Amino acid sequence: MLHLLENCTLCPRQCGVNRLAGELGYCRCGANIKVAKAFLHQWEEPCISGVTGSGTVFFSHCNLNCVFCQNYRISQEHLGREITIEQLAQIFLKLQAQGAHNINLVSPTLYVPHIAEALLLAKKAGLSVPVIYNSNGYDSMPALQAISGLVDIYLPDLKYYDDFLAQKYSKAPRYFHFASQAVLEMHRQVGNPVFSSDGLLTQGLIIRHLLLPGFLEQSKQILSWIKQNLPSDVYLSLMAQYTPLYQAACYPELNTKVTASEYETLIDFFFAIGLENGFVQELEAASDEFVPDFDLSGVDPL
């Protein structure tokens, strides 16, 4: 599957570079996997983190350039360590052995060919926990189709409805067009969430949406689209954790936090339009204390 890197179209930017020959596209990813951290994550939704934690692998680089990115050290400053496909498979197995409820792939889009091969190796060696594809939503059909059948749970962001905002704050042309189509494909593949007897997510789609300060109407448009295009019992995770980090101070409208009134209004709107299932956050989640320390832990060098 690594041949997909010869003319890379793994994300909507369609750069077409030959990563195997050393060419770099917008995301700056090369031919090898680059990972910044692999650990048991306790701060995901309760049905994902459970008691022992989600076996989370943070991949370096990103196909977005969000001015408020909380993970900017790995997405924009490219912190990370290159590893092989075999090493990635071993990371999955080690996380399972440590008690991980699942394998949580954060920002996997740019490494789909590598991840697919690593998952096949790990499954042959005994990997049995669910696999989560945790993305920013700016995914392409080739990538989603290449990983189909290997992913149990999709956890995409649906960040923007307005293309002007997507371009201004994330440099993401036609973000909603691509992200909405990706969400529909993800739902087609795995359907609505399925939970184990102890409340852990074993399969299905959960859509994440981060409320940005001052942009409540945009969030309402996203929820309305979800209501119109997916079953009413689809699951959402409405997040209030926005914290002005990275370059947010350069944008006065973003250099603040979400108010309780904004968040409560969005939750009320969620129910008012007939959506049924979801997760909410405490406003205390809006803190840089919950940003992982990207110390390369769990990632052995080549």
Secondary structure, DSSP 4 states (H G I P E B T S, - for coil): -GGGGGG--SSTT-----GGGT---TT---SSEEEEEEEEE-SS-HHHHTTT-EEEEEES--S---TT-TTHHHHTS---EEE-HHHHHHHHHHHHHTT-SSEEEES-GGGHHHHHHHHHHHHHTT--S-EEEE--S---HHHHHHHTTT-SEE--B---S-HHHHHHHH--TTHHHHHHHHHHHHHHHH-S-EE-TTS-EEEEEEEEEEPPTT-HHHHHHHHHHHHHHS-TT-EEEEE------TTGGGSGGGSS---HHHHHHHHHHHHHTT--EEEE--GGG-SGGGS-----TT----
